[in-house]
Amino acid sequence: MAGEVRSEADVWRLRAAAAEDAARELGGLASDLRRVLRRNYFGVDCVEGQALFDKLIQVTGQVAADFDAQCAELDQLSSRCTAAAAAYDEADVW
C-alpha cells in the first residue's frame, strides 16, 4: 500500500464491497445455523433431552435472527458507502 494513491471514491467502493461480502457470509451462516437442529438427537422420550433440544432451538433461532439483523445493517452500510463514493465522484467533476 505504500506509495499507492487512491481516490476517496475508490476507498468508499472498497468499503461497500467489504460490507456486501460480510453480509453475504453472515447470511450464509444464519441459514446454516437454522439447519443445525432439524431433529432431536438428545432423547425423544427423555424430558431432559427434549428440554435441551427446545432451548437449543430457541437460542439458535435468536442468534440466526441477530445475524439477519446484522446483514440488514451491513446492506445499509454498503449502500451508504456506495453513495459516498458517488458523492466523491461528483465532487471531482466540479
All heavy atoms as an XYZ file, in Angstrom:
713
protein
N       0.825     -1.185      0.000
C       0.000      0.000      0.000
C       0.869      1.249      0.000
O       0.414      2.292     -0.409
C      -0.916     -0.050      1.228
C      -2.036      0.909      1.201
S      -3.425      0.147      0.393
C      -4.635      1.361      0.687
N       2.108      1.140      0.465
C       2.987      2.300      0.493
C       3.233      2.800     -0.922
O       3.508      2.027     -1.825
C       4.301      1.936      1.171
N       3.133      4.106     -1.100
C       3.376      4.692     -2.396
C       2.167      4.707     -3.310
O       2.183      5.350     -4.346
N       1.119      3.975     -2.950
C      -0.086      3.951     -3.780
C      -0.960      5.150     -3.460
O      -1.076      5.560     -2.315
C      -0.909      2.682     -3.509
C      -0.497      1.519     -4.335
C      -1.452      0.351     -4.155
O      -2.663      0.533     -4.299
O      -0.939     -0.724     -3.854
N      -1.568      5.679     -4.479
C      -2.522      6.766     -4.291
C      -3.882      6.257     -4.728
O      -4.039      5.715     -5.814
C      -2.128      8.002     -5.125
C      -3.187      9.086     -4.997
C      -0.763      8.511     -4.703
N      -4.838      6.414     -3.844
C      -6.200      6.000     -4.161
C      -7.129      7.166     -3.908
O      -6.963      7.889     -2.936
C      -6.635      4.829     -3.277
C      -5.941      3.557     -3.623
C      -6.690      2.406     -3.043
N      -6.161      1.176     -3.587
C      -6.219      0.029     -2.995
N      -6.787     -0.091     -1.825
N      -5.729     -1.050     -3.556
N      -8.093      7.302     -4.755
C      -9.060      8.372     -4.535
C      -9.991      7.972     -3.405
O     -10.150      6.789     -3.094
C      -9.864      8.639     -5.810
O     -10.817      7.620     -6.014
N     -10.582      8.951     -2.797
C     -11.540      8.680     -1.720
C     -12.696      7.825     -2.219
O     -13.180      6.956     -1.515
C     -12.062      9.995     -1.126
C     -11.053     10.747     -0.319
C     -10.618     10.008      0.939
O     -11.468      9.394      1.613
O      -9.418     10.056      1.247
N     -13.126      8.052     -3.442
C     -14.235      7.276     -4.000
C     -13.866      5.792     -4.068
O     -14.683      4.929     -3.736
C     -14.615      7.800     -5.378
N     -12.624      5.499     -4.456
C     -12.192      4.093     -4.521
C     -12.218      3.445     -3.146
O     -12.619      2.290     -2.997
C     -10.785      3.979     -5.108
C     -10.734      4.275     -6.594
O     -11.806      4.228     -7.246
O      -9.627      4.543     -7.096
N     -11.797      4.181     -2.144
C     -11.794      3.656     -0.775
C     -13.220      3.343     -0.337
O     -13.485      2.299      0.263
C     -11.114      4.651      0.193
C     -11.268      4.203      1.639
C      -9.635      4.806     -0.161
N     -14.150      4.244     -0.638
C     -15.546      4.010     -0.256
C     -16.141      2.826     -1.014
O     -16.925      2.061     -0.463
C     -16.384      5.274     -0.446
C     -16.113      6.263      0.647
C     -15.399      7.409      0.559
C     -16.527      6.152      2.018
N     -15.342      8.023      1.787
C     -16.026      7.271      2.700
C     -17.261      5.215      2.739
C     -16.231      7.489      4.056
C     -17.481      5.429      4.092
C     -16.971      6.543      4.740
N     -15.738      2.644     -2.268
C     -16.222      1.475     -3.022
C     -15.684      0.176     -2.410
O     -16.393     -0.827     -2.338
C     -15.842      1.594     -4.495
C     -16.783      2.479     -5.288
C     -16.533      2.373     -6.786
N     -15.515      3.290     -7.240
C     -15.704      4.587     -7.449
N     -16.886      5.123     -7.267
N     -14.722      5.348     -7.872
N     -14.430      0.206     -1.968
C     -13.859     -0.973     -1.299
C     -14.595     -1.275      0.003
O     -14.845     -2.441      0.335
C     -12.365     -0.766     -1.028
C     -11.454     -0.789     -2.250
C     -10.040     -0.358     -1.871
C     -11.440     -2.179     -2.881
N     -14.940     -0.245      0.727
C     -15.708     -0.426      1.969
C     -17.087     -1.009      1.669
O     -17.574     -1.876      2.394
C     -15.835      0.897      2.714
C     -14.546      1.369      3.306
C     -14.668      2.736      3.925
N     -13.396      3.136      4.505
C     -13.016      4.388      4.670
N     -13.822      5.378      4.318
N     -11.851      4.669      5.196
N     -17.704     -0.523      0.611
C     -19.020     -1.052      0.217
C     -18.914     -2.526     -0.134
O     -19.755     -3.333      0.280
C     -19.576     -0.258     -0.966
N     -17.886     -2.895     -0.875
C     -17.697     -4.298     -1.261
C     -17.441     -5.168     -0.039
O     -17.953     -6.295      0.055
C     -16.546     -4.417     -2.258
N     -16.656     -4.661      0.911
C     -16.382     -5.424      2.133
C     -17.662     -5.647      2.932
O     -17.896     -6.746      3.459
C     -15.339     -4.699      2.987
N     -18.505     -4.633      3.011
C     -19.775     -4.770      3.730
C     -20.688     -5.776      3.031
O     -21.350     -6.596      3.678
C     -20.469     -3.411      3.859
N     -20.710     -5.737      1.695
C     -21.512     -6.712      0.939
C     -21.017     -8.133      1.184
O     -21.818     -9.053      1.382
C     -21.444     -6.412     -0.555
C     -22.254     -5.234     -0.999
C     -22.085     -4.955     -2.492
O     -21.606     -5.838     -3.229
O     -22.424     -3.843     -2.906
N     -19.701     -8.316      1.157
C     -19.131     -9.644      1.406
C     -19.475    -10.144      2.803
O     -19.843    -11.306      2.989
C     -17.612     -9.627      1.237
C     -17.175     -9.465     -0.204
O     -18.021     -9.656     -1.121
O     -15.987     -9.145     -0.421
N     -19.354     -9.262      3.776
C     -19.662     -9.636      5.155
C     -21.138    -10.002      5.302
O     -21.477    -10.987      5.978
C     -19.295     -8.501      6.110
N     -22.015     -9.238      4.658
C     -23.453     -9.533      4.726
C     -23.759    -10.880      4.097
O     -24.532    -11.675      4.647
C     -24.252     -8.431      4.032
N     -23.131    -11.148      2.972
C     -23.362    -12.425      2.288
C     -22.888    -13.605      3.148
O     -23.581    -14.596      3.306
C     -22.661    -12.406      0.932
C     -22.983    -13.558      0.033
C     -22.431    -13.448     -1.382
N     -21.278    -12.612     -1.623
C     -21.288    -11.326     -2.013
N     -22.407    -10.702     -2.201
N     -20.190    -10.653     -2.234
N     -21.704    -13.457      3.732
C     -21.164    -14.529      4.566
C     -21.998    -14.729      5.830
O     -22.307    -15.862      6.212
C     -19.717    -14.216      4.940
C     -19.026    -15.377      5.616
C     -17.538    -15.163      5.776
O     -16.930    -14.456      4.945
O     -16.991    -15.726      6.734
N     -22.373    -13.646      6.467
C     -23.187    -13.744      7.680
C     -24.561    -14.315      7.364
O     -25.106    -15.104      8.143
C     -23.302    -12.366      8.326
C     -23.714    -12.317      9.785
C     -22.820    -13.174     10.657
C     -23.702    -10.882     10.276
N     -25.122    -13.961      6.220
C     -26.408    -14.525      5.812
C     -26.308    -16.031      5.606
O     -27.210    -16.778      5.983
N     -25.196    -16.470      5.028
C     -24.977    -17.901      4.863
C     -24.855    -18.612      6.201
O     -25.385    -19.719      6.377
N     -24.183    -17.979      7.137
C     -24.056    -18.572      8.472
C     -25.417    -18.671      9.164
O     -25.708    -19.669      9.831
C     -23.087    -17.755      9.322
C     -21.627    -17.816      8.917
C     -20.803    -16.814      9.726
C     -21.076    -19.217      9.083
N     -26.240    -17.648      9.003
C     -27.585    -17.676      9.594
C     -28.392    -18.826      9.005
O     -29.072    -19.566      9.726
C     -28.301    -16.348      9.370
N     -28.293    -18.992      7.708
C     -29.002    -20.082      7.035
C     -28.508    -21.443      7.519
O     -29.305    -22.341      7.808
C     -28.812    -19.946      5.524
O     -29.455    -20.984      4.844
N     -27.198    -21.582      7.614
C     -26.621    -22.841      8.106
C     -27.050    -23.119      9.542
O     -27.362    -24.259      9.893
C     -25.090    -22.798      8.047
C     -24.548    -22.815      6.634
O     -25.319    -23.127      5.693
O     -23.344    -22.506      6.467
N     -27.058    -22.090     10.355
C     -27.429    -22.251     11.759
C     -28.866    -22.743     11.905
O     -29.165    -23.572     12.767
C     -27.238    -20.933     12.504
C     -27.420    -20.954     14.013
C     -26.498    -21.974     14.669
C     -27.190    -19.564     14.589
N     -29.741    -22.268     11.051
C     -31.144    -22.703     11.114
C     -31.302    -24.190     10.773
O     -32.277    -24.813     11.151
C     -31.994    -21.864     10.173
C     -32.238    -20.475     10.683
C     -33.218    -19.715      9.793
N     -33.516    -18.433     10.368
C     -32.856    -17.317     10.100
N     -31.864    -17.329      9.237
N     -33.183    -16.182     10.674
N     -30.322    -24.743     10.049
C     -30.405    -26.153      9.651
C     -29.690    -27.096     10.617
O     -29.761    -28.310     10.441
C     -29.813    -26.321      8.245
C     -30.650    -25.691      7.161
C     -30.189    -26.124      5.781
N     -28.790    -25.846      5.525
C     -28.321    -24.777      4.895
N     -29.168    -23.860      4.461
N     -27.039    -24.614      4.682
N     -28.999    -26.567     11.597
C     -28.202    -27.398     12.501
C     -29.066    -28.394     13.265
O     -28.728    -29.568     13.366
C     -27.390    -26.522     13.482
C     -26.800    -27.345     14.603
C     -26.293    -25.786     12.746
N     -30.161    -27.943     13.800
C     -31.001    -28.801     14.652
C     -32.327    -29.100     13.968
O     -33.358    -28.534     14.287
C     -31.245    -28.130     16.006
C     -30.005    -27.935     16.871
C     -30.330    -27.058     18.056
C     -29.482    -29.283     17.341
N     -32.297    -30.010     13.043
C     -33.531    -30.396     12.343
C     -34.327    -31.439     13.130
O     -35.518    -31.567     12.948
C     -33.184    -30.939     10.962
C     -32.578    -29.853     10.097
C     -33.407    -29.655      8.918
N     -32.910    -28.516      8.167
C     -33.647    -27.872      7.336
N     -34.870    -28.241      7.121
N     -33.165    -26.849      6.685
N     -33.627    -32.206     13.952
C     -34.339    -33.192     14.775
C     -33.652    -33.327     16.117
O     -32.509    -32.939     16.293
C     -34.462    -34.530     14.069
C     -33.176    -35.177     13.660
C     -33.422    -36.450     12.898
N     -33.531    -37.545     13.839
C     -33.160    -38.768     13.590
N     -32.726    -39.087     12.395
N     -33.261    -39.701     14.492
N     -34.353    -33.889     17.039
C     -33.880    -34.026     18.410
C     -32.983    -35.262     18.535
O     -33.457    -36.390     18.452
C     -35.082    -34.138     19.353
C     -34.685    -34.219     20.809
O     -33.516    -34.334     21.145
N     -35.673    -34.153     21.675
N     -31.704    -35.022     18.744
C     -30.749    -36.109     18.954
C     -30.448    -36.319     20.438
O     -29.589    -37.113     20.789
C     -29.425    -35.799     18.229
C     -29.565    -35.746     16.734
C     -29.677    -34.523     16.083
C     -29.579    -36.903     15.975
C     -29.797    -34.459     14.703
C     -29.704    -36.846     14.591
C     -29.810    -35.633     13.964
O     -29.936    -35.575     12.599
N     -31.147    -35.604     21.303
C     -30.847    -35.604     22.724
C     -31.780    -36.484     23.549
O     -31.694    -36.500     24.761
C     -30.883    -34.171     23.265
C     -30.033    -33.239     22.469
C     -30.600    -32.333     21.594
C     -28.655    -33.292     22.569
C     -29.820    -31.482     20.845
C     -27.859    -32.446     21.821
C     -28.447    -31.538     20.958
N     -32.662    -37.171     22.905
C     -33.571    -38.067     23.608
C     -35.013    -37.672     23.400
O     -35.502    -36.748     24.027
N     -35.692    -38.384     22.505
C     -37.076    -38.058     22.176
C     -37.998    -38.336     23.353
O     -38.891    -37.546     23.661
C     -37.526    -38.854     20.927
C     -38.995    -38.603     20.638
C     -36.656    -38.483     19.734
N     -37.792    -39.440     24.034
C     -38.635    -39.785     25.178
C     -37.979    -39.401     26.499
O     -38.357    -39.913     27.554
C     -38.931    -41.289     25.165
C     -39.784    -41.686     23.973
O     -40.631    -40.863     23.560
O     -39.596    -42.792     23.444
N     -37.046    -38.516     26.443
C     -36.298    -38.087     27.621
C     -36.634    -36.623     27.898
O     -36.445    -35.767     27.044
C     -34.800    -38.260     27.352
S     -33.734    -37.585     28.619
N     -37.133    -36.354     29.099
C     -37.547    -34.994     29.447
C     -36.369    -34.026     29.318
O     -36.501    -32.948     28.743
C     -38.124    -34.951     30.881
C     -38.396    -33.516     31.304
C     -39.372    -35.793     30.979
N     -35.205    -34.424     29.832
C     -34.035    -33.557     29.768
C     -33.595    -33.336     28.317
O     -33.202    -32.238     27.931
C     -32.862    -34.135     30.567
C     -33.106    -34.207     32.050
C     -33.827    -35.503     32.475
O     -34.159    -36.328     31.597
O     -34.065    -35.653     33.668
N     -33.661    -34.392     27.517
C     -33.274    -34.288     26.118
C     -34.195    -33.346     25.365
O     -33.735    -32.535     24.551
N     -35.488    -33.440     25.621
C     -36.448    -32.553     24.957
C     -36.249    -31.116     25.415
O     -36.295    -30.189     24.606
C     -37.887    -33.005     25.230
C     -38.919    -32.219     24.454
C     -38.768    -32.385     22.945
O     -38.643    -33.494     22.437
N     -38.761    -31.273     22.219
N     -36.007    -30.914     26.706
C     -35.787    -29.558     27.231
C     -34.527    -28.944     26.612
O     -34.525    -27.758     26.233
C     -35.676    -29.596     28.752
N     -33.468    -29.744     26.497
C     -32.239    -29.257     25.891
C     -32.471    -28.897     24.423
O     -32.055    -27.832     23.958
C     -31.135    -30.313     26.008
C     -29.806    -29.966     25.338
C     -29.193    -28.713     25.949
C     -28.848    -31.145     25.432
N     -33.148    -29.768     23.713
C     -33.451    -29.521     22.302
C     -34.263    -28.238     22.140
O     -33.942    -27.389     21.298
C     -34.201    -30.719     21.713
C     -34.591    -30.546     20.283
C     -33.638    -30.558     19.279
C     -35.917    -30.366     19.937
C     -33.999    -30.398     17.943
C     -36.290    -30.214     18.609
C     -35.325    -30.225     17.613
N     -35.294    -28.068     22.945
C     -36.138    -26.871     22.865
C     -35.326    -25.600     23.128
O     -35.484    -24.595     22.427
C     -37.302    -26.961     23.848
C     -38.303    -28.036     23.492
O     -38.290    -28.520     22.333
O     -39.105    -28.413     24.382
N     -34.461    -25.640     24.121
C     -33.644    -24.479     24.458
C     -32.648    -24.177     23.334
O     -32.449    -23.004     22.965
C     -32.912    -24.712     25.779
C     -32.189    -23.507     26.285
C     -33.158    -22.375     26.581
C     -32.453    -21.201     27.209
N     -33.348    -20.090     27.457
N     -32.035    -25.204     22.772
C     -31.094    -25.005     21.679
C     -31.779    -24.439     20.441
O     -31.217    -23.586     19.745
C     -30.368    -26.307     21.344
C     -29.308    -26.734     22.359
C     -28.800    -28.131     22.025
C     -28.168    -25.739     22.403
N     -32.988    -24.893     20.167
C     -33.766    -24.340     19.058
C     -34.027    -22.857     19.298
O     -33.882    -22.023     18.392
C     -35.100    -25.107     18.869
C     -34.842    -26.502     18.314
C     -36.068    -24.333     17.995
C     -34.365    -26.515     16.874
N     -34.388    -22.517     20.517
C     -34.655    -21.117     20.867
C     -33.384    -20.272     20.699
O     -33.419    -19.202     20.077
C     -35.151    -21.022     22.306
C     -35.394    -19.618     22.792
C     -35.735    -19.574     24.277
O     -35.814    -20.586     24.953
N     -35.917    -18.374     24.781
N     -32.266    -20.747     21.215
C     -31.021    -19.990     21.161
C     -30.525    -19.848     19.722
O     -30.154    -18.745     19.290
C     -29.944    -20.650     22.050
C     -28.570    -20.048     21.808
C     -30.323    -20.522     23.518
N     -30.510    -20.935     18.974
C     -30.019    -20.848     17.590
C     -30.937    -19.974     16.737
O     -30.469    -19.252     15.867
C     -29.852    -22.238     16.944
O     -31.090    -22.952     17.005
C     -28.766    -23.043     17.630
N     -32.235    -20.018     17.009
C     -33.166    -19.148     16.292
C     -32.904    -17.682     16.581
O     -32.936    -16.846     15.670
N     -32.615    -17.366     17.842
C     -32.321    -15.975     18.206
C     -31.007    -15.510     17.587
O     -30.915    -14.400     17.069
C     -32.268    -15.804     19.730
C     -32.023    -14.379     20.171
C     -33.084    -13.417     19.658
O     -34.264    -13.608     19.904
N     -32.673    -12.385     18.929
N     -30.000    -16.364     17.608
C     -28.710    -15.991     17.007
C     -28.875    -15.796     15.499
O     -28.343    -14.829     14.928
C     -27.631    -17.044     17.326
C     -26.358    -16.775     16.534
C     -27.326    -17.068     18.821
N     -29.612    -16.674     14.848
C     -29.851    -16.527     13.408
C     -30.599    -15.221     13.124
O     -30.277    -14.518     12.158
C     -30.625    -17.725     12.866
N     -31.564    -14.870     13.959
C     -32.291    -13.606     13.793
C     -31.355    -12.417     13.998
O     -31.444    -11.411     13.276
C     -33.468    -13.535     14.762
N     -30.445    -12.521     14.963
C     -29.456    -11.466     15.174
C     -28.549    -11.325     13.951
O     -28.221    -10.210     13.540
C     -28.608    -11.747     16.413
C     -29.389    -11.627     17.713
O     -30.509    -11.061     17.711
O     -28.881    -12.120     18.750
N     -28.139    -12.457     13.378
C     -27.331    -12.426     12.157
C     -28.091    -11.736     11.027
O     -27.526    -10.942     10.280
C     -26.941    -13.841     11.719
C     -25.846    -14.485     12.530
C     -25.455    -15.779     12.251
C     -25.200    -13.830     13.569
C     -24.446    -16.394     12.970
C     -24.192    -14.435     14.294
C     -23.810    -15.727     14.004
N     -29.382    -12.049     10.894
C     -30.203    -11.417      9.859
C     -30.253     -9.898     10.051
O     -30.170     -9.140      9.080
C     -31.623    -11.986      9.867
C     -31.695    -13.415      9.350
O     -30.789    -13.843      8.607
O     -32.678    -14.106      9.695
N     -30.387     -9.467     11.295
C     -30.422     -8.028     11.582
C     -29.079     -7.390     11.213
O     -29.045     -6.286     10.636
C     -30.752     -7.782     13.049
N     -27.995     -8.073     11.524
C     -26.670     -7.553     11.175
C     -26.491     -7.495      9.653
O     -25.866     -6.568      9.136
C     -25.571     -8.405     11.809
C     -25.487     -8.275     13.316
C     -25.123     -6.869     13.745
O     -24.216     -6.258     13.180
N     -25.827     -6.339     14.721
N     -27.039     -8.467      8.953
C     -26.984     -8.457      7.483
C     -27.683     -7.231      6.926
O     -27.182     -6.586      6.002
C     -27.631     -9.717      6.906
S     -26.642    -11.195      7.086
N     -28.839     -6.926      7.480
C     -29.586     -5.747      7.029
C     -28.780     -4.477      7.285
O     -28.725     -3.582      6.432
C     -30.938     -5.673      7.733
N     -28.121     -4.399      8.438
C     -27.299     -3.231      8.737
C     -26.097     -3.147      7.801
O     -25.716     -2.058      7.360
C     -26.841     -3.259     10.194
C     -27.963     -2.982     11.165
C     -27.500     -2.918     12.604
O     -26.312     -2.609     12.852
O     -28.325     -3.170     13.495
N     -25.501     -4.288      7.483
C     -24.376     -4.301      6.548
C     -24.816     -3.884      5.143
O     -24.080     -3.186      4.441
C     -23.719     -5.678      6.521
C     -22.854     -6.010      7.739
C     -22.577     -7.509      7.813
C     -21.555     -5.216      7.705
N     -26.004     -4.309      4.744
C     -26.534     -3.882      3.440
C     -26.722     -2.366      3.405
O     -26.409     -1.712      2.408
C     -27.854     -4.594      3.129
C     -27.666     -6.057      2.749
O     -26.558     -6.430      2.302
O     -28.640     -6.827      2.902
N     -27.238     -1.809      4.502
C     -27.409     -0.357      4.573
C     -26.056      0.349      4.556
O     -25.883      1.376      3.892
C     -28.179      0.026      5.832
C     -29.631     -0.386      5.806
C     -30.328     -0.120      7.123
O     -29.730      0.372      8.074
N     -31.610     -0.441      7.184
N     -25.088     -0.213      5.264
C     -23.749      0.358      5.272
C     -23.151      0.356      3.869
O     -22.562      1.348      3.424
C     -22.844     -0.410      6.238
C     -21.376      0.013      6.276
C     -21.242      1.470      6.724
C     -20.587     -0.918      7.189
N     -23.326     -0.748      3.171
C     -22.822     -0.842      1.800
C     -23.452      0.232      0.918
O     -22.760      0.893      0.136
C     -23.094     -2.232      1.229
O     -22.671     -2.305     -0.109
N     -24.737      0.427      1.055
C     -25.434      1.460      0.273
C     -24.912      2.851      0.601
O     -24.707      3.681     -0.294
C     -26.940      1.402      0.525
O     -27.471      0.204      0.044
N     -24.678      3.119      1.887
C     -24.155      4.429      2.276
C     -22.730      4.635      1.756
O     -22.365      5.739      1.332
C     -24.219      4.595      3.796
C     -25.655      4.744      4.312
C     -25.714      5.170      5.762
N     -25.017      4.287      6.677
C     -25.567      3.260      7.317
N     -26.846      2.978      7.147
N     -24.853      2.527      8.147
N     -21.933      3.581      1.761
C     -20.573      3.682      1.227
C     -20.602      3.940     -0.277
O     -19.814      4.743     -0.794
C     -19.778      2.413      1.539
S     -19.377      2.211      3.286
N     -21.498      3.258     -0.971
C     -21.643      3.479     -2.410
C     -22.077      4.912     -2.689
O     -21.581      5.560     -3.619
C     -22.640      2.468     -3.007
O     -22.137      1.144     -2.774
C     -22.838      2.682     -4.483
N     -22.992      5.425     -1.870
C     -23.441      6.812     -2.029
C     -22.292      7.785     -1.760
O     -22.154      8.802     -2.455
C     -24.612      7.096     -1.095
N     -21.452      7.472     -0.790
C     -20.303      8.331     -0.501
C     -19.336      8.340     -1.682
O     -18.807      9.400     -2.055
C     -19.591      7.859      0.770
N     -19.112      7.171     -2.274
C     -18.234      7.093     -3.451
C     -18.796      7.943     -4.585
O     -18.052      8.678     -5.253
C     -18.073      5.645     -3.903
N     -20.103      7.860     -4.794
C     -20.732      8.650     -5.846
C     -20.604     10.143     -5.558
O     -20.384     10.946     -6.474
C     -22.209      8.262     -5.984
N     -20.713     10.514     -4.300
C     -20.578     11.927     -3.939
C     -19.157     12.422     -4.218
O     -18.974     13.535     -4.720
C     -20.921     12.127     -2.459
N     -18.153     11.592     -3.921
C     -16.776     11.978     -4.239
C     -16.572     12.084     -5.748
O     -15.907     12.991     -6.239
C     -15.776     11.004     -3.636
C     -15.446     11.308     -2.191
C     -15.961     10.528     -1.173
C     -14.621     12.371     -1.869
C     -15.669     10.806      0.155
C     -14.317     12.664     -0.544
C     -14.849     11.868      0.461
O     -14.557     12.158      1.765
N     -17.143     11.122     -6.482
C     -17.026     11.178     -7.940
C     -17.654     12.464     -8.484
O     -17.085     13.112     -9.355
C     -17.706      9.966     -8.591
C     -16.891      8.689     -8.460
O     -15.659      8.778     -8.252
O     -17.491      7.598     -8.562
N     -18.807     12.808     -7.960
C     -19.500     14.006     -8.409
C     -18.712     15.264     -8.046
O     -18.603     16.197     -8.851
C     -20.901     14.077     -7.800
C     -21.736     15.208     -8.331
C     -23.157     15.177     -7.776
O     -23.713     14.070     -7.641
O     -23.680     16.258     -7.481
N     -18.110     15.267     -6.866
C     -17.320     16.425     -6.445
C     -16.084     16.584     -7.320
O     -15.652     17.716     -7.600
C     -16.917     16.276     -4.984
N     -15.524     15.463     -7.774
C     -14.330     15.523     -8.623
C     -14.644     16.107    -10.007
O     -13.750     16.648    -10.654
C     -13.720     14.130     -8.794
C     -12.988     13.661     -7.555
O     -12.691     14.519     -6.686
O     -12.713     12.462     -7.438
N     -15.896     16.011    -10.433
C     -16.292     16.548    -11.730
C     -16.204     18.070    -11.699
O     -15.855     18.708    -12.695
C     -17.722     16.090    -12.117
C     -18.222     16.810    -13.334
C     -17.725     14.586    -12.322
N     -16.517     18.673    -10.597
C     -16.506     20.127    -10.487
C     -15.102     20.568    -10.476
O     -14.493     21.410    -10.621
C     -17.227     20.581     -9.208
C     -18.688     20.267     -9.298
C     -19.314     19.181     -8.806
C     -19.684     21.030     -9.969
N     -20.653     19.217     -9.092
C     -20.907     20.344     -9.812
C     -19.688     22.213    -10.674
C     -22.099     20.815    -10.329
C     -20.878     22.674    -11.183
C     -22.066     21.975    -11.013
